[in-house]
Amino acid sequence: MHDLPDLYSRRHLLQRAGAGFGSIGLASLLSQEGLLGSDQSADPLAPKQGHFPGKAKSVIWIFANGGPSQVDTWDYKPELEKMDGKELEGFDKETGFFANAVGPLMKSPFEFTPRGQCGKMVSSLFPHLGEHVDKMAFIHSGHTESNNHSPALFMMNSGLPRMGYPCVGSWVTYGLGSESRDLPAFVVMSDPLDRGLPKGSAANWSAGFLPSVYQGTWLKPKGDPIDNLNRPAHMSDLQQQRQLGLLSQLNQHHIDSRPGDQELEARIKSFELAYRMQQAAPEAFDIEREPEHVKNLYGVGEKRCDHFARQCLTARRMVERGVRFVQIYSGGMANQRSWDGHNDIEGNHSQFAGETDQPVAGLLADLEQRGLLKDTLVVWGGEFGRLPLSQKSKKPGRDHNPHCFTTWMAGGGIKGGVSYGESDEIGHHAAVDPVHVNDIHATILHQLGFDHEKLTYVYNGRRFRLTDVGGHVIQDILA
């Protein structure tokens, strides 16, 4: 018979239990500060709540890769037309990328006309998108920190001008999870016309130091969008289930000896998602199921824009099925393979606007008529703008400009038919209400229900966030 334990006096009990009470208090404080962490191993992509009710549930980001010219697209500058051919006194030739090719001021080769009830002046590049300006909020005073594509792409995607940090889509899925159990939470589509990936490639949709489950899933532009999406022909569904069951048992045995290994847990979940995707993804990616009038709305079948139309239609089908974040890149590597109009700005922008104008307009119209635009935030923009001067070449182009760019947003609680901020009279610098990239990110997170200063992740002893040490929500464009 075991001896009964000694009886404690109340004073002795409190003395012995003090450390336990302290631990409870410490756990409470750590939880309030977001440092305790939550056990998401059961399902790291389970739907979660933001800090407050968000107006948007998902994001579709149309990335005009290469740096579209603000003064040739959305930022009308009549003064630039008057100053055409004049030298810009005091101009820093190191602003762009080619200091030895700086020319005089150059007016836009495109005609601007007022569109919509708001009377927004829109370039002739966008006959279809011009019909939707009353849905859009234009940010004309954007500025960034690099005149080089790769760091500027990293800046626009991850909030810092260097690789290794989580991108916007990863932060969003880390914070909100996904409403889709059978499709990736974060999907990326790149230019399919043999133009390559944007500079920096997959680092632009990397999860950085976040668990890898939050990384973007790149859809291949040709063939099956995802490798091994179809089950091997020689294997039945029952055989595959048994194979995955055995794999799950082996993985579980392995992880039991390594508790807290998030990378391994995420890998196990990826196998489970891959199996579910075999059932759901072929249907989701099959745009041929859409009626003809919907495909025509996007421009499917039109030689000039068919590829981008298919991607935009796929994006709608993704968010309709609960995918949280979709990013579509127009243009691949630099120069004439993207919006990087160093040579022949007229030809370059005519081509890429022609490929995207009807598809993006179709996307906005389709989202609206299905009731999805109210909680889908659509973003359009590139990594920087372009100079109002010409770049000397056989046909004049424009060099990079980190000091000014235009971005627009629509849906997801954004006020339509408004413009925020102003560039100077020639579109060279952000002059009124400058908007940093961190401010754009803070606004996106706000619309999804997040205080950007509180959506954090502790890594290497430091609390990181998408907006680093900056960021302000652009309240004037919110409905």
C-alpha positions as CSV (number, residue, x, y, z in Angstrom):
1,M,0.0,0.0,0.0
2,H,1.4,3.4,-1.0
3,D,1.9,6.0,1.6
4,L,-0.5,8.9,1.3
5,P,1.1,12.2,0.2
6,D,1.9,14.7,2.8
7,L,-0.8,17.2,3.4
8,Y,0.0,20.8,2.6
9,S,-1.0,23.9,4.4
10,R,-2.6,26.6,2.3
11,R,0.5,28.7,2.6
12,H,2.7,25.8,1.5
13,L,0.4,24.9,-1.4
14,L,0.5,28.5,-2.7
15,Q,4.3,28.6,-2.3
16,R,4.7,25.3,-4.3
17,A,2.1,26.3,-7.0
18,G,3.5,29.8,-7.5
19,A,5.4,28.9,-10.6
20,G,2.3,27.3,-12.1
21,F,0.3,30.5,-11.5
22,G,3.1,32.5,-13.0
23,S,3.1,30.3,-16.1
24,I,-0.6,30.8,-16.5
25,G,-0.2,34.6,-16.4
26,L,2.8,34.5,-18.7
27,A,0.8,32.4,-21.2
28,S,-2.0,34.9,-21.1
29,L,0.4,37.8,-21.8
30,L,2.1,36.0,-24.6
31,S,-1.2,35.1,-26.2
32,Q,-2.4,38.7,-26.1
33,E,0.9,39.8,-27.8
34,G,0.6,37.1,-30.4
35,L,3.8,35.5,-29.3
36,L,2.4,32.2,-28.0
37,G,1.4,30.9,-31.4
38,S,-1.4,28.6,-32.2
39,D,-1.3,25.0,-33.0
40,Q,-2.3,25.0,-36.6
41,S,-0.9,21.6,-37.4
42,A,-4.4,20.1,-37.6
43,D,-5.0,22.4,-40.6
44,P,-2.9,25.5,-41.1
45,L,-5.2,26.7,-43.9
46,A,-8.4,26.5,-41.9
47,P,-10.5,29.7,-42.3
48,K,-9.7,32.2,-39.6
49,Q,-11.0,35.6,-38.5
50,G,-9.2,38.8,-39.0
51,H,-8.8,41.5,-36.3
52,F,-12.2,43.0,-37.4
53,P,-14.8,42.2,-40.0
54,G,-13.2,42.8,-43.4
55,K,-15.0,44.1,-46.5
56,A,-13.1,41.7,-48.8
57,K,-12.7,38.0,-48.6
58,S,-10.3,37.5,-51.5
59,V,-7.9,39.4,-53.7
60,I,-7.2,39.3,-57.4
61,W,-4.0,41.2,-58.3
62,I,-3.4,42.0,-61.9
63,F,0.4,42.6,-62.0
64,A,1.5,44.8,-65.0
65,N,5.0,43.4,-64.8
66,G,7.8,45.6,-66.1
67,G,6.5,49.0,-64.9
68,P,3.6,50.6,-66.9
69,S,3.9,54.3,-67.6
70,Q,1.5,56.3,-65.5
71,V,1.5,59.2,-67.9
72,D,0.4,57.0,-70.8
73,T,-2.3,55.0,-69.0
74,W,-4.2,56.6,-66.1
75,D,-2.5,59.9,-65.1
76,Y,-3.4,62.5,-67.6
77,K,-0.8,65.4,-67.8
78,P,-1.8,68.2,-70.2
79,E,1.3,70.2,-69.0
80,L,3.5,67.4,-70.3
81,E,1.9,67.9,-73.7
82,K,2.7,71.6,-73.7
83,M,6.4,70.9,-72.7
84,D,6.9,68.2,-75.3
85,G,10.5,68.3,-76.6
86,K,11.9,70.5,-73.8
87,E,14.8,69.6,-71.6
88,L,14.0,69.0,-67.9
89,E,16.3,71.3,-65.9
90,G,18.0,69.8,-63.0
91,F,17.0,66.2,-63.9
92,D,19.1,63.5,-62.2
93,K,20.1,61.2,-65.0
94,E,20.6,58.4,-62.5
95,T,16.9,58.3,-61.8
96,G,16.3,55.7,-64.4
97,F,18.4,52.8,-65.6
98,F,20.1,54.2,-68.7
99,A,21.8,57.5,-67.8
100,N,23.3,57.8,-71.2
101,A,20.0,57.6,-73.1
102,V,18.1,60.4,-71.4
103,G,16.1,62.5,-73.9
104,P,13.8,65.5,-73.6
105,L,10.2,65.6,-72.1
106,M,7.8,63.6,-74.3
107,K,4.1,63.8,-74.4
108,S,2.0,60.7,-74.4
109,P,1.4,59.2,-77.9
110,F,-2.1,58.2,-76.7
111,E,-5.3,60.3,-76.6
112,F,-7.0,60.8,-73.2
113,T,-10.8,61.2,-73.0
114,P,-13.2,61.5,-70.0
115,R,-14.9,58.3,-69.1
116,G,-17.7,57.3,-66.7
117,Q,-19.9,59.5,-64.5
118,C,-16.8,60.6,-62.6
119,G,-15.2,62.0,-65.8
120,K,-11.9,60.2,-65.3
121,M,-9.4,61.0,-68.1
122,V,-8.4,57.6,-69.5
123,S,-5.9,56.7,-72.2
124,S,-7.1,55.2,-75.5
125,L,-5.1,52.1,-74.4
126,F,-8.2,51.1,-72.3
127,P,-11.4,51.3,-74.3
128,H,-13.0,48.5,-72.2
129,L,-11.6,49.3,-68.8
130,G,-12.6,52.9,-69.3
131,E,-16.2,51.7,-68.9
132,H,-15.5,50.7,-65.3
133,V,-13.8,53.7,-63.9
134,D,-16.7,54.4,-61.6
135,K,-15.8,51.2,-59.8
136,M,-12.1,52.1,-59.4
137,A,-10.1,54.1,-57.0
138,F,-6.9,55.5,-58.6
139,I,-3.7,56.1,-56.5
140,H,-1.6,58.6,-58.5
141,S,1.1,59.3,-56.0
142,G,2.7,55.9,-55.5
143,H,6.5,55.7,-55.0
144,T,9.0,53.0,-54.2
145,E,12.6,52.4,-53.3
146,S,14.4,51.0,-56.3
147,N,14.7,51.7,-60.0
148,N,15.7,48.1,-60.7
149,H,13.2,45.4,-61.6
150,S,14.1,42.6,-59.2
151,P,14.3,44.7,-56.0
152,A,11.2,46.7,-57.0
153,L,9.3,43.5,-57.7
154,F,10.3,42.2,-54.2
155,M,9.3,45.5,-52.7
156,M,5.9,45.5,-54.3
157,N,5.3,41.8,-53.5
158,S,6.8,41.5,-50.0
159,G,7.3,45.1,-48.6
160,L,11.1,45.0,-48.8
161,P,13.4,45.4,-51.8
162,R,15.2,42.1,-51.3
163,M,14.3,38.4,-51.5
164,G,13.6,36.1,-48.6
165,Y,10.5,37.7,-47.2
166,P,6.9,36.6,-47.3
167,C,4.8,38.0,-50.1
168,V,1.4,39.6,-49.7
169,G,-0.5,36.4,-50.7
170,S,1.4,34.4,-48.1
171,W,0.7,37.0,-45.3
172,V,-3.0,36.9,-46.3
173,T,-3.3,33.2,-46.3
174,Y,-1.3,33.0,-43.0
175,G,-3.8,35.4,-41.5
176,L,-7.1,34.2,-43.0
177,G,-6.5,30.7,-44.1
178,S,-8.6,29.5,-47.0
179,E,-12.3,28.9,-47.7
180,S,-11.4,26.2,-50.2
181,R,-10.5,22.8,-48.9
182,D,-9.7,21.3,-52.3
183,L,-7.7,24.0,-54.0
184,P,-4.6,26.0,-53.2
185,A,-5.2,29.0,-51.0
186,F,-2.8,31.2,-53.0
187,V,-2.5,30.8,-56.8
188,V,-0.1,32.5,-59.2
189,M,-0.4,32.7,-63.0
190,S,2.5,33.9,-65.2
191,D,2.6,35.1,-68.8
192,P,2.1,32.0,-71.1
193,L,3.6,33.3,-74.3
194,D,7.2,32.0,-73.8
195,R,8.2,35.3,-72.3
196,G,9.5,33.7,-69.1
197,L,8.8,34.5,-65.4
198,P,9.1,38.0,-63.9
199,K,12.6,38.8,-62.7
200,G,13.2,37.1,-59.4
201,S,10.9,34.2,-60.5
202,A,9.3,32.2,-57.7
203,A,10.8,34.5,-55.0
204,N,8.0,36.9,-55.9
205,W,5.4,34.5,-54.5
206,S,7.5,32.9,-51.8
207,A,6.4,32.4,-48.2
208,G,9.8,33.5,-47.0
209,F,10.2,32.5,-43.3
210,L,6.5,31.7,-42.9
211,P,5.6,28.0,-43.0
212,S,5.9,26.8,-46.6
213,V,2.2,25.9,-46.7
214,Y,1.5,29.6,-47.3
215,Q,3.6,29.8,-50.5
216,G,1.9,30.6,-53.8
217,T,1.0,27.7,-56.1
218,W,2.3,28.5,-59.6
219,L,0.1,27.3,-62.4
220,K,2.1,26.3,-65.4
221,P,1.1,28.3,-68.4
222,K,1.1,25.3,-70.7
223,G,-0.1,21.8,-70.3
224,D,-1.5,20.6,-67.0
225,P,-1.5,23.7,-64.7
226,I,-0.1,21.6,-61.8
227,D,2.3,18.7,-62.0
228,N,0.9,15.3,-61.2
229,L,-2.6,16.6,-61.1
230,N,-3.9,13.5,-62.7
231,R,-3.7,10.1,-61.1
232,P,-1.4,7.6,-63.0
233,A,-3.5,5.7,-65.5
234,H,-2.5,2.3,-64.1
235,M,-3.6,3.2,-60.6
236,S,-7.2,3.0,-59.3
237,D,-8.7,5.4,-56.8
238,L,-8.8,2.6,-54.1
239,Q,-5.1,1.8,-54.7
240,Q,-4.2,5.5,-54.4
241,Q,-6.2,5.9,-51.2
242,R,-4.3,2.9,-49.7
243,Q,-1.0,4.3,-50.9
244,L,-1.7,7.7,-49.3
245,G,-3.0,5.9,-46.1
246,L,0.3,4.1,-45.7
247,L,2.2,7.3,-46.5
248,S,0.2,9.1,-43.8
249,Q,0.9,6.4,-41.2
250,L,4.7,6.6,-42.0
251,N,4.7,10.4,-41.9
252,Q,2.7,10.4,-38.6
253,H,5.1,8.0,-37.0
254,H,8.0,10.2,-38.2
255,I,6.4,13.4,-36.9
256,D,5.5,11.9,-33.5
257,S,9.3,11.7,-32.8
258,R,9.7,15.4,-34.0
259,P,6.8,17.4,-32.4
260,G,6.5,20.9,-33.6
261,D,8.2,20.4,-37.0
262,Q,6.0,22.7,-39.0
263,E,7.7,22.1,-42.3
264,L,7.1,18.3,-42.0
265,E,3.5,19.0,-41.0
266,A,3.0,21.3,-44.0
267,R,4.5,18.6,-46.3
268,I,2.0,16.0,-45.0
269,K,-0.9,18.5,-45.5
270,S,0.4,19.1,-49.1
271,F,0.0,15.4,-49.9
272,E,-3.6,15.4,-48.6
273,L,-4.4,18.6,-50.5
274,A,-2.8,17.1,-53.7
275,Y,-5.2,14.2,-53.5
276,R,-8.3,16.4,-53.0
277,M,-7.1,18.6,-55.9
278,Q,-7.2,15.6,-58.2
279,Q,-10.9,15.6,-57.7
280,A,-11.6,19.3,-57.6
281,A,-9.0,21.1,-59.7
282,P,-9.8,19.7,-63.1
283,E,-13.3,21.1,-62.8
284,A,-12.2,24.4,-61.4
285,F,-9.6,25.0,-64.2
286,D,-12.0,23.9,-67.0
287,I,-13.2,27.2,-68.4
288,E,-14.9,25.4,-71.3
289,R,-17.7,24.7,-68.8
290,E,-18.5,28.4,-69.0
291,P,-21.3,29.6,-71.3
292,E,-20.3,31.3,-74.5
293,H,-21.5,34.7,-73.5
294,V,-19.2,34.7,-70.5
295,K,-16.2,33.6,-72.5
296,N,-17.0,36.3,-75.0
297,L,-17.1,38.9,-72.2
298,Y,-13.5,38.1,-71.3
299,G,-12.3,37.8,-74.9
300,V,-11.7,34.1,-74.9
301,G,-11.0,33.1,-78.5
302,E,-9.8,36.5,-79.5
303,K,-6.2,36.1,-80.9
304,R,-4.9,39.2,-79.2
305,C,-6.0,38.5,-75.7
306,D,-7.1,34.9,-75.5
307,H,-4.3,33.8,-73.1
308,F,-5.0,36.6,-70.6
309,A,-8.8,36.2,-70.9
310,R,-8.4,32.5,-69.9
311,Q,-6.3,33.5,-66.9
312,C,-8.8,36.1,-65.7
313,L,-11.7,33.8,-66.1
314,T,-9.8,31.1,-64.2
315,A,-9.2,33.7,-61.4
316,R,-12.9,34.3,-61.1
317,R,-13.5,30.6,-60.9
318,M,-10.8,30.3,-58.2
319,V,-12.3,33.0,-55.9
320,E,-15.8,31.7,-56.5
321,R,-14.6,28.4,-55.0
322,G,-12.9,30.0,-52.0
323,V,-9.3,30.6,-53.1
324,R,-8.1,33.5,-51.0
325,F,-5.4,35.2,-53.2
326,V,-4.9,35.1,-57.0
327,Q,-2.1,37.0,-58.8
328,I,-1.8,37.2,-62.6
329,Y,1.4,38.5,-64.2
330,S,1.0,40.3,-67.6
331,G,4.5,40.1,-69.2
332,G,7.5,38.0,-68.4
333,M,11.2,39.0,-68.5
334,A,12.2,42.6,-69.0
335,N,12.1,44.9,-72.1
336,Q,9.7,44.1,-74.9
337,R,8.6,40.9,-73.2
338,S,6.8,43.0,-70.5
339,W,5.5,46.5,-69.9
340,D,9.1,47.6,-69.7
341,G,8.9,50.1,-72.5
342,H,12.5,51.3,-72.9
343,N,12.1,51.1,-76.7
344,D,8.9,52.2,-78.5
345,I,6.6,53.0,-75.6
346,E,3.7,53.3,-78.1
347,G,4.2,49.8,-79.5
348,N,5.0,48.2,-76.2
349,H,2.1,49.6,-74.2
350,S,-0.3,49.1,-77.1
351,Q,0.6,45.4,-77.2
352,F,0.2,44.7,-73.5
353,A,-2.8,46.9,-72.9
354,G,-4.4,45.2,-75.9
355,E,-3.8,41.8,-74.3
356,T,-5.2,42.8,-70.9
357,D,-7.9,45.5,-71.4
358,Q,-10.9,43.4,-72.4
359,P,-10.0,40.4,-70.0
360,V,-9.7,42.6,-66.9
361,A,-12.8,44.6,-67.9
362,G,-14.6,41.3,-68.3
363,L,-13.4,40.2,-64.9
364,L,-14.8,43.3,-63.2
365,A,-18.1,43.0,-65.0
366,D,-18.4,39.2,-64.3
367,L,-17.6,39.6,-60.6
368,E,-20.1,42.4,-60.3
369,Q,-23.0,40.5,-62.0
370,R,-22.3,37.5,-59.8
371,G,-22.3,39.5,-56.6
372,L,-18.6,38.7,-56.0
373,L,-17.1,42.2,-56.6
374,K,-18.4,43.5,-53.2
375,D,-16.1,41.1,-51.4
376,T,-13.3,40.6,-54.0
377,L,-10.6,43.2,-54.0
378,V,-9.1,43.7,-57.5
379,V,-5.7,45.4,-57.7
380,W,-3.9,46.6,-60.9
381,G,-0.4,48.0,-61.0
382,G,3.3,47.3,-61.6
383,E,6.5,47.6,-59.6
384,F,7.2,51.2,-60.5
385,G,6.3,53.9,-63.1
386,R,8.1,55.5,-66.0
387,L,9.8,58.8,-66.6
388,P,8.0,61.6,-68.5
389,L,11.1,62.0,-70.6
390,S,11.9,60.0,-73.7
391,Q,14.6,57.3,-73.7
392,K,16.7,57.7,-76.9
393,S,16.2,54.7,-79.2
394,K,15.1,54.0,-82.8
395,K,11.5,54.5,-81.5
396,P,11.4,56.5,-78.3
397,G,10.6,54.8,-75.1
398,R,10.6,55.7,-71.4
399,D,13.0,54.6,-68.6
400,H,12.2,53.5,-65.1
401,N,10.8,55.9,-62.5
402,P,10.6,54.9,-58.8
403,H,9.4,58.3,-57.8
404,C,5.9,58.0,-59.2
405,F,3.5,55.3,-60.4
406,T,-0.3,54.7,-60.6
407,T,-2.2,51.8,-59.0
408,W,-5.9,51.2,-59.0
409,M,-8.2,49.1,-56.8
410,A,-11.8,48.1,-57.2
411,G,-14.4,46.1,-55.3
412,G,-13.8,44.7,-51.8
413,G,-15.1,47.9,-50.0
414,I,-13.2,50.3,-52.2
415,K,-14.9,53.6,-53.1
416,G,-15.4,53.9,-56.9
417,G,-14.8,56.8,-59.2
418,V,-12.2,58.6,-57.1
419,S,-8.6,59.5,-57.4
420,Y,-6.2,59.9,-54.5
421,G,-2.9,61.8,-54.5
422,E,-1.3,63.6,-57.3
423,S,1.9,63.6,-59.3
424,D,3.6,66.8,-60.2
425,E,2.5,68.6,-63.4
426,I,4.5,66.4,-65.7
427,G,4.1,63.1,-63.8
428,H,7.7,62.9,-62.5
429,H,7.3,62.8,-58.7
430,A,4.6,62.0,-56.3
431,A,3.6,65.5,-55.2
432,V,0.4,65.4,-53.2
433,D,-0.3,62.8,-50.5
434,P,2.6,60.4,-51.4
435,V,1.7,56.7,-51.1
436,H,4.5,54.3,-50.2
437,V,4.3,50.6,-51.2
438,N,3.8,49.8,-47.4
439,D,0.6,52.0,-47.5
440,I,-0.8,50.0,-50.4
441,H,-0.1,46.8,-48.4
442,A,-1.7,48.3,-45.3
443,T,-4.8,49.1,-47.3
444,I,-5.1,45.7,-48.8
445,L,-4.8,44.0,-45.3
446,H,-7.3,46.5,-43.9
447,Q,-9.9,45.6,-46.4
448,L,-9.4,41.9,-45.5
449,G,-9.9,42.7,-41.8
450,F,-6.4,43.2,-40.5
451,D,-4.6,45.8,-38.5
452,H,-1.3,45.6,-40.5
453,E,0.7,46.4,-37.4
454,K,-0.8,43.4,-35.5
455,L,-0.5,40.7,-38.3
456,T,3.0,39.6,-37.3
457,Y,5.2,36.5,-37.2
458,V,8.2,36.0,-34.9
459,Y,11.3,34.9,-36.7
460,N,14.9,34.8,-35.4
461,G,13.9,36.7,-32.3
462,R,12.2,39.6,-34.2
463,R,8.5,40.3,-34.8
464,F,8.1,40.8,-38.6
465,R,5.1,42.2,-40.5
466,L,4.4,42.8,-44.2
467,T,4.6,46.6,-43.8
468,D,7.9,46.4,-41.9
469,V,8.1,49.7,-39.8
470,G,5.8,51.8,-42.1
471,G,2.4,51.7,-43.7
472,H,-0.8,53.8,-43.4
473,V,-4.2,52.8,-44.6
474,I,-5.4,55.1,-47.4
475,Q,-8.7,55.9,-45.8
476,D,-9.9,58.3,-48.5
477,I,-10.4,55.5,-51.0
478,L,-12.5,53.3,-48.7
479,A,-16.3,53.1,-49.2
